Amino acid sequence: MAEMTEERERVNALPTWRVTLDMICFRWKLFLGNLAAMMVLMAFWQIPGFIMKAFFDLLSSQSVAGTLGRLDTRCVPDRV
């Protein structure tokens, strides 16, 4: 218990945001290259979703999400 009552040693340390900012300023070209690569990678993860959306829009004849499209024509009057 005596160890817990003692004060901790004060360590002079930089805040995390300052270290990160200094690293970005030091190698800003690498940071921008990495940022661009990550944005391209995230964009490529969206492509399968867009393809699936286009496929299902084609199946449902461009109907709005949440409707049954051509499957339920009994309850829907003829479109003009």
C-alpha positions in Angstrom: 0.0 0.0 0.0 2.9 2.3 0.6 3.7 2.2 -3.1 0.3 3.5 -4.1 0.6 6.6 -1.9 3.8 7.7 -3.5 3.6 10.3 -6.2 4.3 9.3 -9.7 7.3 10.7 -11.5 6.5 13.5 -13.9 7.6 12.7 -17.4 7.9 15.5 -20.0 6.1 14.1 -23.0 4.6 15.6 -26.1 0.9 15.2 -26.8 0.0 12.7 -29.4 -1.5 15.3 -31.8 1.8 17.3 -31.8 3.9 14.2 -32.6 1.5 13.2 -35.4 1.5 16.8 -36.8 5.3 16.9 -36.7 5.6 13.5 -38.5 3.2 14.8 -41.2 5.2 18.0 -41.7 8.5 16.0 -41.8 7.3 13.6 -44.6 4.3 15.4 -46.1 4.7 13.8 -49.5 4.6 10.3 -48.1 1.5 11.3 -46.0 -0.3 12.6 -49.1 0.6 9.5 -51.1 -0.7 7.3 -48.3 -3.9 9.3 -48.0 -4.5 9.1 -51.8 -3.9 5.3 -51.8 -6.3 4.8 -48.9 -9.0 6.8 -50.6 -8.6 4.8 -53.8 -8.7 1.6 -51.8 -11.9 2.7 -50.0 -13.5 3.7 -53.4 -12.8 0.2 -54.8 -14.6 -1.4 -51.9 -17.8 0.5 -53.1 -17.7 -0.9 -56.7 -19.3 -4.3 -55.9 -22.1 -2.5 -54.1 -22.8 -0.2 -57.1 -22.7 -3.3 -59.4 -25.2 -5.1 -57.2 -27.5 -2.0 -57.0 -27.5 -1.8 -60.8 -28.3 -5.5 -61.1 -31.2 -5.4 -58.8 -32.5 -2.1 -60.3 -32.5 -3.9 -63.6 -34.4 -6.8 -62.1 -37.0 -4.6 -60.5 -37.3 -2.2 -63.5 -35.8 0.8 -61.8 -38.2 0.7 -58.9 -37.6 2.6 -55.7 -36.0 0.7 -52.8 -38.7 -0.8 -50.5 -41.3 -1.5 -53.2 -42.0 -4.7 -55.0 -41.8 -3.4 -58.5 -43.5 -5.6 -61.0 -44.0 -8.4 -58.6 -47.2 -6.8 -57.1 -49.2 -5.4 -59.9 -52.6 -6.3 -58.5 -52.6 -3.4 -56.0 -50.9 -0.8 -58.1 -53.0 1.0 -60.8 -51.6 1.2 -64.3 -48.8 3.7 -64.7 -49.2 6.5 -67.2 
